[in-house]
Amino acid sequence: MVTLRTLTIATLITFLSHLDVTLAGAGAQVHACVHLSNSVKDPFTVNFDPNNGANQCMNQVGNYQSITVSSSGITCAYIGYVEAKSSSSGGDLCATDPSYWNIGYSTEKLRIPKSGNIKSRWRKQWASPVNEIAIKQGPPGNMVCGSQPLCYSQMFTWDEGTVPNVYFVFQPDKQDSAYIEVEYKEDSSPIEEQTSERASQVVINRRRMKKKSNIAE
């Protein structure tokens, strides 16, 4: 015999089964790009990797992509739909924990290899119908923009309920050969440089003199 209690439980189970979809976080169509100020002598390959194990509380992270860079300016690859996770399931605490998404890049066929990783936080702004992506770490010259032209910003916002195109930009010729990472405050201004052991002397040298880009060599 079907009772009101049985129907109530069934309704609750149905509701809970859709809870993660209802509480999906900020989402966007993501592109990863490299920008070169100078032309290159020979084409080289850039690999973009969003599946590097450092993501946290994300429903979807996009796909690995490779592009060939043969000229100055900006060259992009479509990574796919990326979405934060704003509800808890499977023992995680994503209803309260922040959502972090990482996109890494590395080069092939370049005389001096370049690599780097952008760590970004995805969230809905408090008490506001606005979503936000803020870069928390990344190599020099990184940015997140709403279109391909350079925007020189570490933060991007958009209206809740919409799905914009977002461009994460690396600038290899702004980096030294050693990986130098910059952290950002809440207002997206740099707070410190974190370097590998190989990079310590490079940082000192960068403070003493302006170094010539080695991308075009």
SVG drawing of the C-alpha trace seen along z (x, -y; Angstrom):
<svg xmlns="http://www.w3.org/2000/svg" viewBox="-2 -47 74 49">
<polyline fill="none" stroke="black" stroke-width="0.4" points="0.0,0.0 1.4,-3.4 1.3,-5.9 1.9,-9.6 5.1,-8.8 6.3,-6.5 5.6,-9.3 7.4,-11.8 10.5,-9.7 10.4,-8.9 10.1,-12.6 13.1,-13.4 15.3,-10.8 14.4,-12.2 15.3,-15.7 18.6,-14.6 19.5,-12.7 19.3,-16.0 21.0,-18.1 24.5,-18.2 23.0,-19.4 21.0,-22.1 23.9,-23.3 26.5,-23.2 29.0,-26.0 30.3,-28.7 30.9,-27.3 32.6,-28.7 33.8,-27.7 37.6,-27.8 40.4,-28.5 44.1,-28.3 46.5,-30.6 50.1,-31.7 51.1,-35.2 54.5,-36.1 55.7,-39.6 58.3,-38.7 58.2,-36.4 59.7,-32.9 62.4,-31.4 60.8,-28.0 57.3,-26.7 57.0,-25.0 54.4,-22.9 52.6,-24.0 50.7,-21.4 47.9,-22.4 47.0,-20.1 44.0,-20.7 44.1,-17.2 47.3,-17.6 45.9,-16.4 45.9,-19.8 42.2,-20.6 39.8,-20.8 36.0,-20.8 35.5,-20.9 32.6,-19.1 34.3,-19.4 37.9,-20.4 38.2,-20.3 40.6,-18.3 44.3,-18.1 45.1,-20.0 48.1,-20.8 48.7,-23.7 51.5,-24.8 52.8,-28.3 54.4,-29.8 54.1,-33.6 54.0,-36.4 50.7,-37.4 48.2,-35.1 47.4,-31.5 44.7,-29.6 43.2,-26.1 39.7,-25.3 40.0,-23.3 36.3,-22.7 33.5,-23.4 34.9,-23.9 32.6,-24.0 33.1,-24.4 31.4,-22.1 29.4,-23.9 27.7,-20.9 29.1,-18.1 29.0,-14.4 31.1,-11.3 32.6,-12.5 34.0,-15.8 33.3,-19.2 32.8,-21.1 29.7,-22.9 32.1,-24.9 35.6,-24.3 36.9,-26.6 36.9,-25.4 40.4,-25.5 41.1,-24.8 44.6,-24.5 45.8,-24.7 49.5,-23.9 51.5,-24.4 54.7,-23.1 56.6,-23.6 58.2,-21.2 60.7,-22.0 61.8,-25.2 65.5,-25.6 65.0,-26.7 61.8,-24.9 59.1,-26.8 56.5,-25.6 54.1,-27.0 50.8,-26.5 47.9,-28.9 45.9,-28.1 42.5,-29.8 39.7,-30.0 36.1,-29.7 33.2,-30.9 29.9,-32.8 30.5,-36.2 28.9,-36.5 25.3,-37.8 25.6,-38.7 24.4,-37.1 27.9,-37.3 30.4,-34.5 34.1,-35.1 37.4,-33.5 40.5,-34.8 44.1,-33.7 45.8,-32.7 49.2,-31.6 50.9,-31.6 54.1,-32.5 54.9,-36.1 52.6,-37.7 49.6,-35.4 46.1,-36.7 42.4,-35.7 40.3,-37.5 36.9,-37.5 38.3,-37.7 41.5,-37.0 43.1,-40.5 45.3,-40.9 43.4,-42.3 46.2,-42.3 43.8,-41.1 44.0,-38.3 40.2,-38.4 37.2,-37.8 33.5,-38.1 30.2,-37.3 26.5,-37.1 25.2,-34.0 23.2,-31.8 25.3,-32.6 28.2,-30.6 30.9,-32.9 34.1,-32.2 37.1,-32.7 40.8,-32.9 43.7,-31.9 46.9,-33.4 50.5,-32.5 53.4,-34.7 56.5,-32.5 58.7,-35.4 57.9,-37.0 59.5,-34.0 63.1,-33.1 64.0,-29.6 63.5,-28.5 59.9,-28.4 59.1,-31.5 55.7,-31.6 53.8,-34.6 51.1,-34.5 48.3,-37.0 46.4,-38.7 42.6,-38.8 42.7,-42.0 44.8,-40.0 48.0,-42.1 51.3,-40.1 52.5,-39.3 55.6,-37.1 57.6,-35.1 58.1,-31.4 61.0,-29.8 62.5,-26.4 66.1,-25.9 67.3,-26.6 65.6,-29.9 67.0,-31.6 69.9,-33.3 67.7,-34.1 65.4,-36.2 68.5,-38.1 69.6,-38.8 66.1,-39.9 66.2,-42.5 69.5,-43.8 68.9,-44.1 66.3,-43.6 66.9,-40.4 66.4,-39.9 63.7,-37.4 65.1,-34.0 61.9,-32.9 63.1,-34.2 66.6,-32.9"/>
</svg>
